Amino acid sequence: MKTEDTEFAITPCQITYKGKELPLGKPLDAWIQLLGTYSRHTGRGYVWDSLGIAINDWEANHEYVKELYIFFVNL
């Protein structure tokens, strides 16, 4: 199986979603450009409910995404 054949692929060097590299360390705008508009803002992060993804950038003063969460129960 190739990593392009899965929704999420996690390697030591990157995380991809449907073959596209997730913009780790980039600002929220880069995530919106790749994934579309988020479903909701929780006050501490942004959630794409239909994708099962949440990111946190509030501790980084919104300059870059600091944390990524993948909720496999939603997939």
Phi and psi restraints in degrees (value plus and minus 20) as a CYANA .aco file:
   2 LYS   PHI    -112.2   -72.2
   2 LYS   PSI     133.7   173.7
   3 THR   PHI     -83.0   -43.0
   3 THR   PSI     -43.4    -3.4
   4 GLU   PHI     -90.9   -50.9
   4 GLU   PSI     -36.9     3.1
   5 ASP   PHI    -104.6   -64.6
   5 ASP   PSI     -26.4    13.6
   6 THR   PHI    -134.1   -94.1
   6 THR   PSI     139.2   179.2
   7 GLU   PHI     -87.9   -47.9
   7 GLU   PSI     -68.8   -28.8
   8 PHE   PHI    -137.6   -97.6
   8 PHE   PSI     118.0   158.0
   9 ALA   PHI    -153.6  -113.6
   9 ALA   PSI     107.1   147.1
  10 ILE   PHI    -138.2   -98.2
  10 ILE   PSI     100.4   140.4
  11 THR   PHI    -142.8  -102.8
  11 THR   PSI     152.6   192.6
  12 PRO   PHI     -81.9   -41.9
  12 PRO   PSI     -39.3     0.7
  13 CYS   PHI    -125.8   -85.8
  13 CYS   PSI     -42.6    -2.6
  14 GLN   PHI    -182.9  -142.9
  14 GLN   PSI     147.1   187.1
  15 ILE   PHI    -143.8  -103.8
  15 ILE   PSI     110.2   150.2
  16 THR   PHI    -139.5   -99.5
  16 THR   PSI     132.9   172.9
  17 TYR   PHI    -144.8  -104.8
  17 TYR   PSI      95.5   135.5
  18 LYS   PHI      31.2    71.2
  18 LYS   PSI      23.0    63.0
  19 GLY   PHI      63.3   103.3
  19 GLY   PSI     -24.4    15.6
  20 LYS   PHI    -126.3   -86.3
  20 LYS   PSI     112.1   152.1
  21 GLU   PHI     -87.7   -47.7
  21 GLU   PSI     109.9   149.9
  22 LEU   PHI     -92.2   -52.2
  22 LEU   PSI     118.5   158.5
  23 PRO   PHI    -101.2   -61.2
  23 PRO   PSI      44.3    84.3
  24 LEU   PHI     -79.5   -39.5
  24 LEU   PSI     116.5   156.5
  25 GLY   PHI      60.0   100.0
  25 GLY   PSI     -17.3    22.7
  26 LYS   PHI    -122.3   -82.3
  26 LYS   PSI     143.1   183.1
  27 PRO   PHI     -91.3   -51.3
  27 PRO   PSI     148.1   188.1
  28 LEU   PHI     -72.4   -32.4
  28 LEU   PSI     -59.0   -19.0
  29 ASP   PHI     -76.4   -36.4
  29 ASP   PSI     -56.1   -16.1
  30 ALA   PHI     -87.0   -47.0
  30 ALA   PSI     -55.1   -15.1
  31 TRP   PHI     -90.0   -50.0
  31 TRP   PSI     -61.8   -21.8
  32 ILE   PHI     -83.9   -43.9
  32 ILE   PSI     -59.5   -19.5
  33 GLN   PHI     -81.2   -41.2
  33 GLN   PSI     -58.9   -18.9
  34 LEU   PHI    -101.3   -61.3
  34 LEU   PSI     -65.0   -25.0
  35 LEU   PHI    -123.0   -83.0
  35 LEU   PSI     -31.3     8.7
  36 GLY   PHI      70.3   110.3
  36 GLY   PSI    -199.7  -159.7
  37 THR   PHI     -85.3   -45.3
  37 THR   PSI     117.5   157.5
  38 TYR   PHI     -89.1   -49.1
  38 TYR   PSI     139.1   179.1
  39 SER   PHI     -97.2   -57.2
  39 SER   PSI     -59.2   -19.2
  40 ARG   PHI    -179.8  -139.8
  40 ARG   PSI     137.7   177.7
  41 HIS   PHI    -132.8   -92.8
  41 HIS   PSI     107.4   147.4
  42 THR   PHI    -114.2   -74.2
  42 THR   PSI     -22.4    17.6
  43 GLY   PHI      78.4   118.4
  43 GLY   PSI     -44.9    -4.9
  44 ARG   PHI    -144.1  -104.1
  44 ARG   PSI     -29.4    10.6
  45 GLY   PHI    -187.7  -147.7
  45 GLY   PSI    -198.7  -158.7
  46 TYR   PHI    -143.3  -103.3
  46 TYR   PSI     119.2   159.2
  47 VAL   PHI    -145.6  -105.6
  47 VAL   PSI     113.1   153.1
  48 TRP   PHI    -125.1   -85.1
  48 TRP   PSI      72.2   112.2
  49 ASP   PHI     -78.3   -38.3
  49 ASP   PSI     -63.7   -23.7
  50 SER   PHI     -89.0   -49.0
  50 SER   PSI     -42.0    -2.0
  51 LEU   PHI    -116.7   -76.7
  51 LEU   PSI     -35.8     4.2
  52 GLY   PHI      53.4    93.4
  52 GLY   PSI      13.0    53.0
  53 ILE   PHI    -143.2  -103.2
  53 ILE   PSI     119.8   159.8
  54 ALA   PHI    -156.6  -116.6
  54 ALA   PSI     126.8   166.8
  55 ILE   PHI    -149.3  -109.3
  55 ILE   PSI     136.8   176.8
  56 ASN   PHI    -148.4  -108.4
  56 ASN   PSI     106.4   146.4
  57 ASP   PHI    -153.5  -113.5
  57 ASP   PSI     -16.6    23.4
  58 TRP   PHI     -87.3   -47.3
  58 TRP   PSI     -52.5   -12.5
  59 GLU   PHI     -95.3   -55.3
  59 GLU   PSI     -34.1     5.9
  60 ALA   PHI    -120.3   -80.3
  60 ALA   PSI      -2.3    37.7
  61 ASN   PHI      35.0    75.0
  61 ASN   PSI      13.8    53.8
  62 HIS   PHI      42.1    82.1
  62 HIS   PSI      -1.3    38.7
  63 GLU   PHI    -106.1   -66.1
  63 GLU   PSI     -48.8    -8.8
  64 TYR   PHI    -178.1  -138.1
  64 TYR   PSI     136.0   176.0
  65 VAL   PHI     -97.8   -57.8
  65 VAL   PSI     106.2   146.2
  66 LYS   PHI    -116.7   -76.7
  66 LYS   PSI     -51.1   -11.1
  67 GLU   PHI    -158.9  -118.9
  67 GLU   PSI     127.3   167.3
  68 LEU   PHI    -146.3  -106.3
  68 LEU   PSI     115.3   155.3
  69 TYR   PHI    -143.2  -103.2
  69 TYR   PSI     113.5   153.5
  70 ILE   PHI    -138.7   -98.7
  70 ILE   PSI     100.3   140.3
  71 PHE   PHI    -119.9   -79.9
  71 PHE   PSI      73.7   113.7
  72 PHE   PHI     -86.0   -46.0
  72 PHE   PSI     -41.1    -1.1
  73 VAL   PHI     -87.7   -47.7
  73 VAL   PSI     -39.9     0.1
  74 ASN   PHI    -107.0   -67.0
  74 ASN   PSI     -31.9     8.1
